[in-house]
Amino acid sequence: MKRNPKVKVQNPRFKERIEKVLGGQHFMNLIGFKLTDISPGVTSGFMDLTQDYRQQKGLAHGGIIATIADITTGFAAYTVVPEDNHVVTGELKISYLNPGLGTQLRCEGWVLKQGRKVNFCEAEVWDIRPEGEVLIAKASATMVTIFPGELDIK
């Protein structure tokens, strides 16, 4: 698991907060993506690669790969912002390296560089196959911090 020792947690209850937020993540639940690790500056998870998320020739759809990279980088950034702040995706870039052919996808996202207004994050998406894991995509993301009062967020 990637770790950035320079990451400073600004909310000591970040794990509790994220677990509470996960209950309202209907899209994550819809696609079946589950976070399995929530650590300072790092999150990871997996999902079954069912037929619903495949395209021609049974390959994993690029949209689902991008989605789980966005989820893990966003929650990684969420672990390092103050309790009353929120995080939204400002930019997401995906590099597809290999086709997704396995039965599950695993994704890990981490904060590469922490800032007050933005956190620069990266992610890797792995295809789980009977013969082992294959790196199928890398992502870079800019996660923007939303301060209290900037939006009417409840």
C-alpha positions in Angstrom: 0.0 0.0 0.0 1.3 3.4 -0.9 1.8 5.8 2.0 3.0 9.4 2.1 4.7 10.0 5.4 4.3 13.8 5.0 0.4 13.6 5.0 -1.0 15.4 8.0 -4.4 14.3 9.2 -6.5 17.3 10.2 -9.5 15.3 11.5 -8.5 12.6 14.0 -12.0 11.0 13.5 -11.6 10.7 9.7 -12.3 7.0 9.6 -15.5 7.3 11.5 -16.6 10.3 9.3 -15.9 8.3 6.1 -17.7 5.2 7.3 -20.7 7.4 8.1 -20.5 9.1 4.6 -20.3 5.6 3.0 -23.9 4.9 4.0 -25.0 7.7 1.6 -22.9 6.6 -1.3 -25.7 5.1 -3.4 -23.6 5.0 -6.6 -20.8 3.0 -4.9 -23.4 0.6 -3.6 -25.0 0.3 -7.0 -21.8 -0.7 -8.7 -20.8 -2.9 -5.7 -17.5 -1.1 -4.9 -16.5 -1.6 -1.3 -13.7 0.3 0.6 -11.6 -2.3 2.4 -9.0 0.1 3.9 -9.3 3.7 5.2 -5.9 5.0 6.4 -4.3 8.4 6.6 -4.0 9.6 3.0 -4.8 6.2 1.6 -8.0 4.2 0.7 -8.4 1.0 -1.2 -11.3 -1.3 -2.2 -12.6 -3.8 -4.7 -15.6 -4.9 -6.7 -16.7 -7.9 -8.7 -16.3 -7.4 -12.4 -19.7 -8.7 -13.5 -21.1 -8.7 -17.0 -22.8 -5.3 -16.3 -19.4 -3.7 -16.2 -17.9 -5.3 -19.3 -17.9 -4.1 -22.9 -17.0 -5.9 -26.2 -15.1 -9.1 -25.8 -15.7 -9.1 -22.1 -13.2 -6.4 -21.3 -13.7 -4.2 -18.2 -15.4 -0.9 -19.3 -13.2 2.1 -19.0 -15.9 4.1 -17.3 -16.0 1.7 -14.3 -12.2 1.7 -14.1 -12.2 5.6 -14.0 -15.1 5.5 -11.4 -13.3 3.4 -8.9 -10.1 5.4 -9.3 -12.1 8.6 -8.7 -13.7 7.0 -5.6 -10.4 5.9 -4.0 -8.6 9.2 -4.7 -11.5 11.2 -3.4 -11.8 9.3 -0.2 -8.0 9.4 0.3 -8.2 13.2 0.1 -11.1 13.1 2.4 -9.0 11.5 5.1 -6.7 14.5 5.3 -9.1 17.5 5.3 -10.6 19.1 8.4 -13.9 17.7 9.7 -16.0 20.5 8.4 -14.5 20.5 4.9 -15.6 18.5 1.8 -13.8 17.2 -1.2 -14.8 17.2 -4.9 -13.0 16.0 -8.0 -11.4 18.9 -9.9 -9.6 16.8 -12.5 -9.1 13.1 -13.2 -6.7 11.6 -15.7 -6.6 7.9 -16.5 -4.0 5.9 -18.3 -5.2 2.5 -19.4 -2.3 0.0 -19.4 -3.8 -3.5 -19.9 -7.3 -4.9 -20.5 -9.4 -5.9 -17.5 -10.3 -9.6 -18.0 -10.5 -11.0 -14.5 -13.2 -11.5 -12.0 -12.6 -8.6 -9.7 -11.0 -5.1 -9.7 -9.0 -3.7 -6.9 -8.1 -0.1 -6.6 -5.8 1.9 -4.3 -5.8 5.7 -4.1 -3.4 7.9 -2.1 -2.6 11.5 -1.5 0.6 12.3 -3.3 0.8 16.0 -2.2 -1.4 17.6 0.4 -2.5 21.2 0.2 -5.0 23.5 1.9 -7.2 24.0 -1.2 -6.2 21.0 -3.3 -4.8 17.5 -2.8 -3.0 15.8 -5.6 -3.7 12.1 -5.6 -2.8 9.0 -7.5 -4.5 5.6 -7.9 -3.7 2.2 -9.4 -6.4 -0.2 -10.6 -5.6 -3.9 -10.6 -7.4 -6.8 -12.4 -7.6 -9.9 -10.2 -7.2 -13.0 -12.3 -6.7 -16.7 -11.3 -3.0 -16.4 -12.2 -2.5 -13.2 -10.2 -3.1 -9.4 -10.3 -2.4 -7.3 -13.4 -2.1 -3.5 -13.2 -4.6 -2.2 -15.8 -4.7 1.5 -15.1 -3.0 4.4 -13.3 -4.8 7.6 -12.4 -3.9 11.1 -11.3 -6.5 13.3 -9.7 -6.8 16.8 -8.3 -9.2 16.8 -5.4 -10.5 20.3 -4.4 -11.4 21.2 -0.9 -14.7 22.9 -0.3 -14.7 25.0 2.8 -17.7 25.6 5.1 -20.0 28.3 3.6 -18.7 27.9 0.0 -21.7 25.6 -0.8 -24.8 24.8 1.0 -23.8 21.2 1.8 -25.6 19.3 4.5 
